[in-house]
Amino acid sequence: MTRIGAVSIGLVLLLSMPVSLEAQTQPAIGGPEGFVQEFLDWYVIQDGWRAVLQQRRFAVHPDLRALLQAEAAAEESAGGGLGGLDFDPFLASQDPCDRYRAGTVSRRGGRYLVEISGTCPSSGGMTDAVMELESSDSSWVIVNVHYPALGTDLWSRLRQSEDARQ
């Protein structure tokens, strides 16, 4: 066998090897719009926002993740009833669309704001939410989600819910 043939076979075997679960769930390095679109495409087929805590926790800033975990625990201890979040916190909807689109990206300081719009008719082409991101190592993390129609954001809603529980 020639050296080129051996290298070719080795490369095929290497590329066909299973990749670790961690590598499969890490988002691709890219811009904030690409990160948000990939997140949305994954998120809309999940069963609620708690899937983020279990499967994509790396995508959420540790401080925001702690607030979301506290909210999930409070809702669970209340028998699964509604807690402080009476809508989907990443899509700003009680009746989410099947697909969402990452739109306009703007920069504020060291963070990026990415507009999110549903593609269903009930969304009306308006911005449903604005995801606030910051760069972390070789990826992006969600720092907050703003709700333009409500004049508030996820961080504030979770803090209010936490204050009400105390």
C-alpha positions in Angstrom: 0.0 0.0 0.0 1.3 3.4 -0.9 1.9 6.1 1.8 -0.9 8.2 0.2 -3.3 5.3 0.4 -2.5 4.6 4.1 -2.9 8.3 4.9 -6.2 8.4 3.1 -7.5 5.3 5.0 -6.3 6.8 8.3 -8.1 10.1 7.6 -11.3 8.3 6.7 -11.2 6.3 9.9 -10.4 9.4 11.9 -13.3 11.3 10.4 -15.7 8.4 10.9 -15.0 8.0 14.6 -17.8 9.1 17.0 -17.3 12.5 18.5 -17.8 13.0 22.3 -21.2 14.3 23.5 -19.5 17.5 24.7 -18.2 18.2 21.2 -21.6 17.5 19.7 -23.4 20.0 21.9 -20.9 22.9 21.6 -22.0 25.6 19.3 -19.9 26.5 16.3 -17.5 29.4 16.6 -19.0 32.3 14.7 -20.8 35.5 15.1 -23.6 36.3 17.5 -26.3 36.0 14.9 -25.2 32.5 13.9 -25.0 31.5 17.6 -28.6 32.8 18.2 -30.0 31.1 15.1 -28.4 27.8 16.0 -29.7 28.1 19.5 -33.3 29.0 18.3 -33.3 26.1 15.7 -32.4 23.7 18.6 -34.6 25.3 21.2 -38.0 25.3 19.3 -38.0 21.5 19.2 -37.3 21.1 22.9 -39.9 20.6 25.6 -39.7 23.9 27.4 -37.0 26.2 28.7 -35.7 23.8 31.3 -34.0 21.8 28.5 -31.5 24.7 28.3 -30.4 24.0 31.9 -30.0 20.3 31.1 -28.6 20.3 27.6 -27.2 23.7 26.8 -26.2 25.1 30.2 -22.9 26.3 28.6 -25.0 28.7 26.4 -26.3 30.7 29.4 -24.1 33.0 31.6 -23.6 31.4 35.1 -25.4 34.2 36.9 -28.5 34.0 34.6 -28.3 30.2 34.8 -28.4 30.3 38.6 -31.6 32.5 38.5 -33.2 30.1 36.0 -32.3 27.1 38.2 -33.8 28.8 41.2 -37.0 29.5 39.2 -37.2 25.8 38.0 -36.7 24.6 41.6 -39.4 26.9 42.9 -41.8 25.9 40.2 -41.1 22.2 40.9 -41.6 22.6 44.7 -44.9 24.4 43.9 -46.2 21.2 42.2 -45.3 22.3 38.7 -47.5 25.4 38.8 -46.5 28.6 37.2 -43.9 30.6 38.9 -42.6 34.0 38.0 -42.4 33.1 34.3 -45.8 32.8 32.7 -44.3 32.7 29.2 -41.4 31.2 27.4 -38.4 33.2 28.6 -36.3 32.7 25.5 -39.0 33.4 22.9 -41.2 35.8 24.9 -44.3 33.9 24.0 -47.1 31.8 25.5 -47.9 30.3 22.1 -44.5 30.0 20.4 -44.1 29.8 16.6 -42.6 26.7 15.0 -39.6 28.7 13.8 -37.7 31.9 14.9 -35.2 34.0 13.0 -32.2 35.8 14.4 -32.3 39.3 13.0 -30.5 42.6 13.4 -27.4 42.6 15.5 -26.2 45.7 17.4 -23.3 46.2 19.8 -23.5 47.8 23.3 -20.2 48.0 25.0 -18.7 44.5 24.9 -22.0 42.8 24.4 -24.1 42.1 21.4 -27.9 42.4 21.0 -29.6 40.1 18.6 -33.3 40.6 17.7 -35.5 37.5 17.5 -38.7 37.3 15.5 -41.1 34.5 15.1 -41.9 33.4 11.5 -45.6 32.5 12.1 -48.4 34.9 11.1 -49.4 35.6 14.8 -45.9 37.1 15.3 -46.7 39.9 12.9 -43.1 40.4 11.9 -42.3 42.2 15.1 -39.3 41.6 17.3 -40.4 39.2 20.0 -37.2 39.3 22.1 -33.7 40.6 22.0 -31.0 38.2 23.2 -28.0 39.9 24.9 -24.7 38.0 24.4 -21.1 38.2 25.4 -18.2 36.3 24.1 -16.8 33.6 26.4 -13.7 31.7 25.4 -14.4 30.5 21.9 -18.2 30.8 22.0 -21.1 33.1 23.1 -23.2 33.1 26.2 -26.7 34.4 26.8 -26.4 37.2 29.4 -30.0 38.3 29.3 -33.2 38.3 27.1 -35.0 41.6 26.6 -38.7 41.9 25.9 -39.4 45.1 24.0 -43.2 44.7 24.0 -43.2 44.3 27.8 -40.5 46.8 28.6 -38.6 44.4 30.8 -36.1 41.6 30.6 -35.5 38.0 31.8 -33.0 39.0 34.5 -35.5 41.5 36.0 -38.4 39.0 35.9 -36.3 36.3 37.6 -35.1 38.7 40.3 -38.7 39.8 40.9 -39.8 36.2 41.2 -36.9 35.5 43.6 -37.8 38.5 45.7 -41.5 37.4 45.9 -40.5 33.9 47.1 -38.5 35.4 50.1 
